[in-house]
């Protein structure tokens, strides 16, 4: 049901014909305006021929809103204002807005034609207030939303005052005013002291900020003399070691285990931050690499055990014995069943991100709670092998080939086939091994 009904009477200054009788898909706006808008045009025409500066006038929408509220009621007016705001912001299409307004306008004991007329007048008033003045008129080039009441002189003086301000500030102001109202309210809520305490919610970054890099400084003259004598590094070189550690790519960036050189730079950087100015032994790098290898293998081992447990738990070939351990059922089965099980091919089982996620959920002590590994697994975007479908060609996933291939029987020798037969023939040619 359309929001605006077709009426046989001609368009009046208070009525806007939204739907044209000749076409339902094209919106025609008749060349009529509201009384307030015509009054403004009369003032504009008379003032254009005079030398008196013209006042910028805006259409008063308060009377329309009061009339609308009296017809709809406070609750329905709130719904109507929300729907109209979403439509103006582009979050609702015209069809969606029409469907919503049809529900609101179908109020019992209400004049639907009056509601439609008020709706059209309100839209025209909003459009009038948002239009820019014509450059041929004697008004200043201000926008309709500005409440200017001093004519040409005030407009020119205002422009002169604007030029005195910094152009960068004006640019920032335009950017801020182009934001939605919610974002502008968030910007207003920012204070001078905001963000200095408690603005970081990342646990890794909080740990990094708590441990501010501490560059060793030599204050004892005897120690400084010994450093120069033994050709040890200076504080400038120590700070460079810390910077080298920061510039070293992490394992999460390379998607691989760190090599000896990267691990050495990171270890030297951390040692300098904690006040250690000595060298890092190569055996320490090997020890840390072995510890990392053992740590990752431990996680994979627990994941394999979890997958095997779930496989045995939901399998028909395993059952719990008296000790609570899963044992093959084939031990108590006849020889024919044992031979059949032995001849079965071993299924290829792979570990997926879902298996790793379940393992960390069952054994949370495997990883550090603040490492983020538990939450990062769900955001990898990797596809499990069970869900991965390898297509032989680029047309396998088309809707025409979702069902099985039908049996095509030609009616006669001159049968040239149908379009479906041609599609299946092309698919067979592309997927032929």
Secondary structure as GFF3:
##gff-version 3
##sequence-region A 1 433
A	DSSP	beta_strand	19	20	.	.	.	ID=ss1
A	DSSP	beta_strand	23	27	.	.	.	ID=ss2
A	DSSP	alpha_helix	35	48	.	.	.	ID=ss3
A	DSSP	alpha_helix	62	72	.	.	.	ID=ss4
A	DSSP	alpha_helix	74	88	.	.	.	ID=ss5
A	DSSP	alpha_helix	94	105	.	.	.	ID=ss6
A	DSSP	alpha_helix	112	130	.	.	.	ID=ss7
A	DSSP	alpha_helix	151	164	.	.	.	ID=ss8
A	DSSP	alpha_helix	167	177	.	.	.	ID=ss9
A	DSSP	alpha_helix	181	188	.	.	.	ID=ss10
A	DSSP	alpha_helix	203	210	.	.	.	ID=ss11
A	DSSP	alpha_helix	221	229	.	.	.	ID=ss12
A	DSSP	alpha_helix	235	247	.	.	.	ID=ss13
A	DSSP	alpha_helix	251	254	.	.	.	ID=ss14
A	DSSP	alpha_helix	260	273	.	.	.	ID=ss15
A	DSSP	alpha_helix	282	313	.	.	.	ID=ss16
A	DSSP	beta_strand	318	320	.	.	.	ID=ss17
A	DSSP	beta_strand	326	328	.	.	.	ID=ss18
A	DSSP	three_ten_helix	329	332	.	.	.	ID=ss19
A	DSSP	alpha_helix	335	343	.	.	.	ID=ss20
A	DSSP	alpha_helix	353	362	.	.	.	ID=ss21
A	DSSP	three_ten_helix	364	366	.	.	.	ID=ss22
A	DSSP	alpha_helix	373	376	.	.	.	ID=ss23
A	DSSP	three_ten_helix	377	379	.	.	.	ID=ss24
A	DSSP	three_ten_helix	399	401	.	.	.	ID=ss25
A	DSSP	alpha_helix	419	430	.	.	.	ID=ss26
###
